[in-house]
């Protein structure tokens, strides 16, 4: 009996080990492919001109491969999404964890989870068919597919991510913090703003950064509602083309092995490095938070 149990445990451990290393192998493979396909473009276009060039005309003669408008468009719509998802997400987490009763939590938490499960193409279709015409009529725009519309949709999409992780961070705050605050005469609002939020600050920061990664890496939605104009935006009402939209829209037209093909892989590499940096920062903040509360492994 004991030998059978030991063999079963070894099999399960081996299965988990293989799964973990398979994930690592997939990540290494993706990185290697990105570098292999992206680096040839820098034989034609210097890295500085590629990153800081203001013209993206890959099919012109001669072609121009400056991705600064694409980078700024991604950062522009991501910043706008954060303005929306941070108050909504953090506020939802605070309400669910600290203020809502059992019945309210039983209704609101599944609703937030449903928002996270909605396919991105549904959000994009809603933005294109409903929100964009509304924005066009409300602000007198020539076209409603613009950076502001994209930011609103991305903000709604990133809200469940921020809310879920922020709520987990609030759950890590020891109950003794609340009890000590109430014991010295603080009311619920003072406890929330001066004790709970500062104690969960690193975890909430992690939620914001991961929400940013969610927004900057979205593809289908921005392809449908951003407007597709590869120019440096001057206002939130300008059509833009974020990096993800450029890759999705142009990869099918780029001949394999051409400069355009390698340039799109280079954009993907830049996007990967940006999101990778965001996730590293989030992990460092989360680890610091766990150590601060004495919850590290």
N, C-alpha and C positions, 0 to 999 in steps of 0.2 A: 504493500500500500504506500509506504513511504517512498520507495523507489519510483513508483508511478507518479507520485506527486512531484518528486524532484525532476523527473524527465519532462513533465508538463510545464513546470516553471522554466526549465532551460529552453524549451521550445518557444514559450511566450517571450522570454527575454531575447532569444535569437531573432524572433519576428520583429520585435520593437527595434532592435539594433539595426537590422537590415532596412527597416522603414526610415529610421533616422538618417542613416548614411545615404539612402536613396535620395532623400530630400536634398542633402548636401551635394550629391553628385549632379542632380538636376540644376541646382543653383550654379555650380561651377561650370557646367555645360553651357548654360545661358550666358554667363559672363564671357566665356571663351569665344562663343559665336559672335557676341556683340563686338568684342575687340577685333576679332578676325575680319568681320565685315565692315567695321567702321574705320579702321586705321588707314585703308587705302585712299580715302578721300583727302587725307592730309598730305598726300604726295602732290595733289593738285591744288588744294586750297590751304594756306597756312592756318594753323589753329586760331591765331588771333583774328584773322579775317573771317573765319567760320563762326566764331562765337560773337564777335562784335560787328560783323557786317550787317547793314541795314536793309539789304535787298535780298529777297528770296524769290528768284526766278529760275528754277532749275531747268526749265525747258527752253529758255531763250538762247540766242546765239550771239555772244558766248553766254553760258549759264552763270548765274550768280547764286552763291550758296552762303548767304549771310543769315544766320538764324536768330539774331537779336530780336526781331519782331515776334518770333515764335516764343522765345523765352519770356519776353515781357508780357505777351498775351497770357501765357500760363500763369505767371506770377500775379498778373492783374486780376484774372478771374478767381484765382485761389485766395487772394487777399479779400476780395469781395465776398467769397463764400465763407471765410472765417468771420467776417463781420456778422453774418447771419447765423452760422452754426454754433459759434461759441456761446452767445447769450442763450440761444434756444437749448442747446445741448447741456450746458452746465446748469442752466436754470431748471431744466427738466430733471436732471439728476438730483439736484438739491431738493426739489419738491418731492420727488418719488421717495428719496431716502430719509428725508428729515421731517416732512410736513404731511405727506399724503397718508390717509388712513388705509386700512387693508382693502376695502372695497375699491377705492380710487386707484390704488396701486395695481389691483387685479385687472382693471380696465386699461389704464394708461400704459403700463409696461408692455402688454402685447401689441398695443397700437404702435409703439415705437419700434418694436421688433418687426412688425409688418412693414413699416417704412424701409427698414434695412433689407427686407427680402424682395422689394419691388425691383424688377429688372431695369437696368439703366436705360434701355431703349424706350420703356414706358415713360420714364421721366422725360426723355428727350422728345418723345411724341407729344406729351403734354405741354412742354415748353414751346414747341414749334407750332402746335395747333391752337393753344389757348393763351399761354402767357405772352408769346411774342406779339400776336395781334392786339392784346390788351395794352402792352407797353407802347406799341406803335400809335394807338389811338390816344393814350393817356398823355404822352409826351410829344406828340406831333412828329414822330420820327419817320424818315423815309423807309426804314425797315426795322422791324422789331427784333431781328436776330442780331444781338449785340452782346457786349461784355457784361452789361448789367443783367440781362436775361439769363446768361450763362451762370453768373455768380449766384443768382437767386436759386436756380435749380440745383447747382452744386452744393449750396448751403443747406438746402433741404435734404439732399442725399447724404451729406456728411453728418447731419445732426444725430442720427441714431448711433453712429460710431462714437462721437464725443459723449453722448449721454450715457452709453453703456460703460465706457471705460471710466468716466468721471464718477459714475455711481459705484463702481468697484473700488475706486480710490477712497470714496467716502466710507465704504464699508470697512476699510482697513484702519480707520481712525478708532482707537480704543474707546470703549464706552466710558472709561474712567475720565477721559477729557471732558465729556459732556457733564458727568456727575460733579466733577470738580468745579466747572463753570457755574452750574446751578447752585452749588453749595456756597459760593461766595456772593450770591445774589444776582447773577446775570440772568436776564430773561432769554427767551428762545432766540430772538433776533440777534442779540449781542453774542450769544453762544455760537450762532451760525456764522456770523461775519468775522468774529474776532478769534474764534477757537477752531471751529470745524474746517472752514475754508483754508486758513493758513496751514493747518496740520495736513490737509489733503492737497496742498498747493502743487507739490511735485507731480502727484498723480493726475491732477487736473491739467497740468502743463503737458504731460504725456498724452492725454486725451486730445488736446488741441493739436499737438504735432502730428499725431496719427490721423486726425481729421484732415489736416493739411495734406498729408500724403494721399489720403482717399480722394481729395478734390483734384490735386494736381495730376494724378494718374488716370483720371476718368477719360474715357475715349468716346463712346457712342454718343453720350449726351452733348459734349462740346462739338462733336462733328455735326450734330443736327441743329444746334441753336446758337452757335457762336458767330455765324455769318461767313466764315471762311476767307476773310480778307487778311493777307499776310503783310500788314502794315503796322508800324508802331502806333499803339493807341494813344490818342490825346484826351479822350474822355470815356466815361463808362458807357456812352451811347454809340461808340464806334464798333463796327463788326471787327472781329479778331479771328486769328487762327492759332490756337495753342499747339504745342508740340505734338500732343497725342492726335489731334485732328489732322495735322499735316501728314503724319505717318499713315494713318488709316485711309486718308483720301488719296494719297499719291503712290502708295506701295504697289498697287495693282497696275499702275501705268509705267513704273520705272523698269526698264530692261535689266535683267539680272546681270550684275557685273559692271554696270554703267556707273558714272560718277554720281548721278541722281540716286541710284540704288544704295551706294555706299554712304551718301550724305544722309539718307533716311535712317540708316543704321547708326550713324553718328549722332543723330538727334535722339534716337532711342537710348544710346549710351549715355548721353548727357542727362536725359530724363531718369535713367536708372541710377546714376550717381547721385542725383539730387534727392530722389526718394530714399536711396540707401542712406544718405547722410541724415535725412529726417528721422529714419527709423533708429539709427545709432544714437542720435541725440535723445530720442524718446526712451530708449533702453537705459541710457546712462542716467537720465532723470528718474526713471522708475526705480533703478537700483539704489540710487541715492535716497529716494523716498523710503524704500524698504529698510535700508540701514538706519535711517533716521528714527524710524519707529521701532527698531529692534525686531524687524520681521524678516530679515534676510535668511536665506537658506544656509 
